[in-house]
């Protein structure tokens, strides 16, 4: 599993930042759509 090895090299901090960035943008988009209504 090359993906698993790459993930371990990146470290949990990198994955946490990536996930927080994805979910953060989703939350902002959701709040923006709520304000428009």
PDB file with one MODEL, atoms N, CA, C and O in Angstrom:
MODEL        1
ATOM      1  N   UNK A   1       0.852  -1.205   0.000  1.00  0.00           N
ATOM      2  CA  UNK A   1       0.000   0.000   0.000  1.00  0.00           C
ATOM      3  C   UNK A   1       0.880   1.244   0.000  1.00  0.00           C
ATOM      4  O   UNK A   1       1.320   1.706   1.053  1.00  0.00           O
ATOM      5  N   UNK A   2       1.128   1.771  -1.170  1.00  0.00           N
ATOM      6  CA  UNK A   2       1.977   2.964  -1.285  1.00  0.00           C
ATOM      7  C   UNK A   2       1.298   4.176  -0.643  1.00  0.00           C
ATOM      8  O   UNK A   2       1.964   5.064  -0.110  1.00  0.00           O
ATOM      9  N   UNK A   3      -0.039   4.198  -0.702  1.00  0.00           N
ATOM     10  CA  UNK A   3      -0.779   5.342  -0.142  1.00  0.00           C
ATOM     11  C   UNK A   3      -0.558   5.420   1.363  1.00  0.00           C
ATOM     12  O   UNK A   3      -0.369   6.502   1.917  1.00  0.00           O
ATOM     13  N   UNK A   4      -0.583   4.261   2.018  1.00  0.00           N
ATOM     14  CA  UNK A   4      -0.409   4.242   3.476  1.00  0.00           C
ATOM     15  C   UNK A   4       0.988   4.727   3.840  1.00  0.00           C
ATOM     16  O   UNK A   4       1.159   5.493   4.788  1.00  0.00           O
ATOM     17  N   UNK A   5       1.991   4.275   3.079  1.00  0.00           N
ATOM     18  CA  UNK A   5       3.363   4.690   3.357  1.00  0.00           C
ATOM     19  C   UNK A   5       3.521   6.193   3.145  1.00  0.00           C
ATOM     20  O   UNK A   5       4.193   6.866   3.928  1.00  0.00           O
ATOM     21  N   UNK A   6       2.908   6.715   2.097  1.00  0.00           N
ATOM     22  CA  UNK A   6       2.983   8.159   1.823  1.00  0.00           C
ATOM     23  C   UNK A   6       2.306   8.932   2.945  1.00  0.00           C
ATOM     24  O   UNK A   6       2.779   9.991   3.357  1.00  0.00           O
ATOM     25  N   UNK A   7       1.192   8.392   3.435  1.00  0.00           N
ATOM     26  CA  UNK A   7       0.460   9.066   4.516  1.00  0.00           C
ATOM     27  C   UNK A   7       1.316   9.119   5.771  1.00  0.00           C
ATOM     28  O   UNK A   7       1.329  10.126   6.479  1.00  0.00           O
ATOM     29  N   UNK A   8       2.037   8.021   6.048  1.00  0.00           N
ATOM     30  CA  UNK A   8       2.888   7.999   7.250  1.00  0.00           C
ATOM     31  C   UNK A   8       4.029   8.985   7.102  1.00  0.00           C
ATOM     32  O   UNK A   8       4.438   9.609   8.081  1.00  0.00           O
ATOM     33  N   UNK A   9       4.555   9.138   5.878  1.00  0.00           N
ATOM     34  CA  UNK A   9       5.657  10.087   5.666  1.00  0.00           C
ATOM     35  C   UNK A   9       5.160  11.509   5.860  1.00  0.00           C
ATOM     36  O   UNK A   9       5.867  12.339   6.431  1.00  0.00           O
ATOM     37  N   UNK A  10       3.954  11.801   5.391  1.00  0.00           N
ATOM     38  CA  UNK A  10       3.391  13.148   5.548  1.00  0.00           C
ATOM     39  C   UNK A  10       3.179  13.463   7.019  1.00  0.00           C
ATOM     40  O   UNK A  10       3.401  14.591   7.460  1.00  0.00           O
ATOM     41  N   UNK A  11       2.753  12.473   7.766  1.00  0.00           N
ATOM     42  CA  UNK A  11       2.519  12.694   9.193  1.00  0.00           C
ATOM     43  C   UNK A  11       1.063  13.049   9.449  1.00  0.00           C
ATOM     44  O   UNK A  11       0.354  13.511   8.556  1.00  0.00           O
ATOM     45  N   UNK A  12       0.633  12.825  10.682  1.00  0.00           N
ATOM     46  CA  UNK A  12      -0.755  13.102  11.047  1.00  0.00           C
ATOM     47  C   UNK A  12      -1.048  14.599  11.009  1.00  0.00           C
ATOM     48  O   UNK A  12      -2.177  15.008  10.739  1.00  0.00           O
ATOM     49  N   UNK A  13      -0.032  15.411  11.280  1.00  0.00           N
ATOM     50  CA  UNK A  13      -0.230  16.869  11.298  1.00  0.00           C
ATOM     51  C   UNK A  13      -0.636  17.364   9.913  1.00  0.00           C
ATOM     52  O   UNK A  13      -1.514  18.217   9.780  1.00  0.00           O
ATOM     53  N   UNK A  14       0.014  16.820   8.882  1.00  0.00           N
ATOM     54  CA  UNK A  14      -0.306  17.224   7.510  1.00  0.00           C
ATOM     55  C   UNK A  14      -1.731  16.810   7.154  1.00  0.00           C
ATOM     56  O   UNK A  14      -2.469  17.578   6.536  1.00  0.00           O
ATOM     57  N   UNK A  15      -2.116  15.587   7.547  1.00  0.00           N
ATOM     58  CA  UNK A  15      -3.475  15.102   7.260  1.00  0.00           C
ATOM     59  C   UNK A  15      -4.502  15.922   8.028  1.00  0.00           C
ATOM     60  O   UNK A  15      -5.569  16.236   7.500  1.00  0.00           O
ATOM     61  N   UNK A  16      -4.185  16.272   9.281  1.00  0.00           N
ATOM     62  CA  UNK A  16      -5.115  17.068  10.096  1.00  0.00           C
ATOM     63  C   UNK A  16      -5.336  18.432   9.439  1.00  0.00           C
ATOM     64  O   UNK A  16      -6.461  18.930   9.393  1.00  0.00           O
ATOM     65  N   UNK A  17      -4.261  19.029   8.934  1.00  0.00           N
ATOM     66  CA  UNK A  17      -4.378  20.328   8.270  1.00  0.00           C
ATOM     67  C   UNK A  17      -5.185  20.214   6.984  1.00  0.00           C
ATOM     68  O   UNK A  17      -5.985  21.093   6.663  1.00  0.00           O
ATOM     69  N   UNK A  18      -4.970  19.118   6.246  1.00  0.00           N
ATOM     70  CA  UNK A  18      -5.698  18.916   4.992  1.00  0.00           C
ATOM     71  C   UNK A  18      -7.185  18.739   5.258  1.00  0.00           C
ATOM     72  O   UNK A  18      -8.022  19.357   4.600  1.00  0.00           O
ATOM     73  N   UNK A  19      -7.506  17.885   6.234  1.00  0.00           N
ATOM     74  CA  UNK A  19      -8.915  17.617   6.554  1.00  0.00           C
ATOM     75  C   UNK A  19      -9.591  18.862   7.109  1.00  0.00           C
ATOM     76  O   UNK A  19     -10.729  19.164   6.749  1.00  0.00           O
ATOM     77  N   UNK A  20      -8.897  19.584   7.984  1.00  0.00           N
ATOM     78  CA  UNK A  20      -9.487  20.796   8.580  1.00  0.00           C
ATOM     79  C   UNK A  20      -9.723  21.841   7.490  1.00  0.00           C
ATOM     80  O   UNK A  20     -10.687  22.604   7.556  1.00  0.00           O
ATOM     81  N   UNK A  21      -8.847  21.874   6.492  1.00  0.00           N
ATOM     82  CA  UNK A  21      -9.023  22.821   5.391  1.00  0.00           C
ATOM     83  C   UNK A  21     -10.242  22.465   4.552  1.00  0.00           C
ATOM     84  O   UNK A  21     -11.008  23.340   4.149  1.00  0.00           O
ATOM     85  N   UNK A  22     -10.418  21.151   4.290  1.00  0.00           N
ATOM     86  CA  UNK A  22     -11.564  20.698   3.489  1.00  0.00           C
ATOM     87  C   UNK A  22     -12.863  20.955   4.244  1.00  0.00           C
ATOM     88  O   UNK A  22     -13.792  21.559   3.708  1.00  0.00           O
ATOM     89  N   UNK A  23     -12.921  20.492   5.497  1.00  0.00           N
ATOM     90  CA  UNK A  23     -14.145  20.652   6.279  1.00  0.00           C
ATOM     91  C   UNK A  23     -14.397  22.121   6.595  1.00  0.00           C
ATOM     92  O   UNK A  23     -15.550  22.549   6.659  1.00  0.00           O
ATOM     93  N   UNK A  24     -13.339  22.895   6.794  1.00  0.00           N
ATOM     94  CA  UNK A  24     -13.494  24.317   7.094  1.00  0.00           C
ATOM     95  C   UNK A  24     -14.153  25.040   5.929  1.00  0.00           C
ATOM     96  O   UNK A  24     -15.044  25.865   6.133  1.00  0.00           O
ATOM     97  N   UNK A  25     -13.718  24.733   4.693  1.00  0.00           N
ATOM     98  CA  UNK A  25     -14.311  25.383   3.524  1.00  0.00           C
ATOM     99  C   UNK A  25     -15.759  24.945   3.356  1.00  0.00           C
ATOM    100  O   UNK A  25     -16.604  25.740   2.943  1.00  0.00           O
ATOM    101  N   UNK A  26     -16.053  23.688   3.673  1.00  0.00           N
ATOM    102  CA  UNK A  26     -17.427  23.185   3.559  1.00  0.00           C
ATOM    103  C   UNK A  26     -18.335  23.903   4.546  1.00  0.00           C
ATOM    104  O   UNK A  26     -19.459  24.275   4.210  1.00  0.00           O
ATOM    105  N   UNK A  27     -17.838  24.098   5.776  1.00  0.00           N
ATOM    106  CA  UNK A  27     -18.634  24.771   6.815  1.00  0.00           C
ATOM    107  C   UNK A  27     -18.893  26.222   6.405  1.00  0.00           C
ATOM    108  O   UNK A  27     -19.998  26.735   6.583  1.00  0.00           O
ATOM    109  N   UNK A  28     -17.865  26.881   5.854  1.00  0.00           N
ATOM    110  CA  UNK A  28     -18.015  28.279   5.427  1.00  0.00           C
ATOM    111  C   UNK A  28     -19.052  28.367   4.308  1.00  0.00           C
ATOM    112  O   UNK A  28     -19.887  29.271   4.301  1.00  0.00           O
ATOM    113  N   UNK A  29     -18.997  27.423   3.362  1.00  0.00           N
ATOM    114  CA  UNK A  29     -19.959  27.417   2.259  1.00  0.00           C
ATOM    115  C   UNK A  29     -21.366  27.189   2.788  1.00  0.00           C
ATOM    116  O   UNK A  29     -22.319  27.803   2.309  1.00  0.00           O
ATOM    117  N   UNK A  30     -21.501  26.302   3.780  1.00  0.00           N
ATOM    118  CA  UNK A  30     -22.812  25.998   4.357  1.00  0.00           C
ATOM    119  C   UNK A  30     -23.381  27.231   5.054  1.00  0.00           C
ATOM    120  O   UNK A  30     -24.553  27.563   4.878  1.00  0.00           O
ATOM    121  N   UNK A  31     -22.554  27.904   5.841  1.00  0.00           N
ATOM    122  CA  UNK A  31     -23.002  29.108   6.550  1.00  0.00           C
ATOM    123  C   UNK A  31     -23.376  30.194   5.544  1.00  0.00           C
ATOM    124  O   UNK A  31     -24.349  30.921   5.745  1.00  0.00           O
ATOM    125  N   UNK A  32     -22.606  30.304   4.465  1.00  0.00           N
ATOM    126  CA  UNK A  32     -22.894  31.313   3.449  1.00  0.00           C
ATOM    127  C   UNK A  32     -24.239  31.051   2.789  1.00  0.00           C
ATOM    128  O   UNK A  32     -24.999  31.987   2.538  1.00  0.00           O
ATOM    129  N   UNK A  33     -24.542  29.785   2.505  1.00  0.00           N
ATOM    130  CA  UNK A  33     -25.820  29.447   1.874  1.00  0.00           C
ATOM    131  C   UNK A  33     -26.974  29.706   2.839  1.00  0.00           C
ATOM    132  O   UNK A  33     -28.072  30.066   2.416  1.00  0.00           O
ATOM    133  N   UNK A  34     -26.723  29.524   4.132  1.00  0.00           N
ATOM    134  CA  UNK A  34     -27.771  29.768   5.131  1.00  0.00           C
ATOM    135  C   UNK A  34     -28.079  31.265   5.228  1.00  0.00           C
ATOM    136  O   UNK A  34     -29.235  31.651   5.400  1.00  0.00           O
ATOM    137  N   UNK A  35     -27.052  32.102   5.120  1.00  0.00           N
ATOM    138  CA  UNK A  35     -27.254  33.556   5.235  1.00  0.00           C
ATOM    139  C   UNK A  35     -28.035  34.089   4.031  1.00  0.00           C
ATOM    140  O   UNK A  35     -28.798  35.046   4.156  1.00  0.00           O
ATOM    141  N   UNK A  36     -27.841  33.468   2.870  1.00  0.00           N
ATOM    142  CA  UNK A  36     -28.523  33.932   1.658  1.00  0.00           C
ATOM    143  C   UNK A  36     -30.031  33.729   1.776  1.00  0.00           C
ATOM    144  O   UNK A  36     -30.805  34.494   1.200  1.00  0.00           O
ATOM    145  N   UNK A  37     -30.453  32.710   2.511  1.00  0.00           N
ATOM    146  CA  UNK A  37     -31.888  32.404   2.629  1.00  0.00           C
ATOM    147  C   UNK A  37     -32.571  33.331   3.549  1.00  0.00           C
ATOM    148  O   UNK A  37     -33.778  33.215   3.762  1.00  0.00           O
TER     149      UNK A  37
ENDMDL
END
